[in-house]
Amino acid sequence: MLLDVRTYVTKPGKLNPHLALYEKYGKAPQSRILGVPLAFLKTETGNINEFVHIWMFKDAGDREAKRAALWADAEWLEYVKHSGELGALESQENRLMTPVEFYDCPPSS
């Protein structure tokens, strides 16, 4: 299993507007193509402008195919357009990670 851990930082005061935009335009196409994320989290303490989501893939090939399908999807591209117009995102960090052998993760979709 391969986990895609994505950490985003928004401009101050833009976290909730960005999450509302994602819920309206991005959640449906992304979940339809990538499956339901393992987690979609916002920070409770620390940098309150930060949120993280974690996506599960069988392997690098599965991730590559699903992300290619996502970027070919008109509904997803509409979300990306709206997100750019909102201009809420300040930074993004992506890490590909694998689970340790002694804890089970839910199966990837």
ROGUKOL-477279 format. One line per field, with one value per residue (C-alpha): residue number from 1; chain; x, y, z. Coordinates in steps of 0.25 Angstrom, whole numbers. Each point is the difference from the previous one (the first is absolute). Layout:
# ROGUKOL-477279
k: NUM, ...
c: A, ...
X: X, ...
Y: Y, ...
Z: Z, ...
***
This chain:
# ROGUKOL-477279
k: 1, 2, 3, 4, 5, 6, 7, 8, 9, 10, 11, 12, 13, 14, 15, 16, 17, 18, 19, 20, 21, 22, 23, 24, 25, 26, 27, 28, 29, 30, 31, 32, 33, 34, 35, 36, 37, 38, 39, 40, 41, 42, 43, 44, 45, 46, 47, 48, 49, 50, 51, 52, 53, 54, 55, 56, 57, 58, 59, 60, 61, 62, 63, 64, 65, 66, 67, 68, 69, 70, 71, 72, 73, 74, 75, 76, 77, 78, 79, 80, 81, 82, 83, 84, 85, 86, 87, 88, 89, 90, 91, 92, 93, 94, 95, 96, 97, 98, 99, 100, 101, 102, 103, 104, 105, 106, 107, 108, 109
c: A, A, A, A, A, A, A, A, A, A, A, A, A, A, A, A, A, A, A, A, A, A, A, A, A, A, A, A, A, A, A, A, A, A, A, A, A, A, A, A, A, A, A, A, A, A, A, A, A, A, A, A, A, A, A, A, A, A, A, A, A, A, A, A, A, A, A, A, A, A, A, A, A, A, A, A, A, A, A, A, A, A, A, A, A, A, A, A, A, A, A, A, A, A, A, A, A, A, A, A, A, A, A, A, A, A, A, A, A
X: 0, 5, -6, 0, 1, -3, 2, -6, 1, -10, 2, -6, -15, -1, -1, -15, -3, 10, -6, -14, 4, 7, -13, -9, 9, 12, -5, -9, 10, 12, -8, -6, 14, 9, -9, -3, 12, 6, -1, -3, 4, 1, 9, -5, 13, 12, -1, -15, 1, 4, -7, 4, -6, 5, -3, 2, 5, 4, 13, 7, -7, -13, 2, 6, -12, -10, 6, 1, -15, -2, 7, -8, -13, -8, -7, 14, 5, -12, 4, 15, -5, -9, 12, 9, -10, -2, 16, -1, 12, 13, 8, -1, 9, -2, 6, -1, 0, -1, -6, 9, -2, -6, -12, -11, -6, -13, 0, 2, -12
Y: 0, 14, 12, 14, 10, 14, 12, 13, 14, 11, 15, 5, 0, -8, -15, 0, 6, -9, -13, 5, 2, -14, -6, 6, -3, -9, -10, -8, -2, -2, -11, -6, -2, -2, -6, 5, 5, -7, 14, 14, 9, 15, 4, 2, 5, 5, 7, 2, 3, -14, -12, -14, -11, -15, -8, -15, -7, -14, 4, 11, -5, 1, 14, 4, -5, 6, 13, 1, -3, 11, 10, -4, 2, 12, 1, 0, 10, 9, -1, 3, 13, 5, -3, 8, 11, 0, 0, -6, -9, 4, -13, -15, -11, -15, -12, -14, -10, -15, -6, -7, -15, -1, 9, -3, 11, 0, -6, 9, 2
Z: 0, -3, 8, -7, 12, -5, 10, -5, 7, -4, 2, 13, 1, -13, 6, 1, -13, -7, 7, -4, -14, 0, 6, -11, -12, 3, 9, -9, -12, 9, 8, -12, -7, 12, 10, 14, 7, 12, 7, -3, 12, 4, 11, 14, 6, -7, -14, 0, -15, -3, -5, -4, -8, -2, -12, -1, -12, -3, -6, -8, -13, 6, 5, -13, -8, 10, 0, -15, 0, 10, -9, -12, 7, -4, 14, 7, -9, 3, 15, -3, -8, 12, 10, -8, -1, 15, 2, 14, -1, 5, -1, -2, 4, -5, 6, -4, 11, 3, 13, 10, 0, 14, -2, -10, -8, -7, -14, -11, -10
***
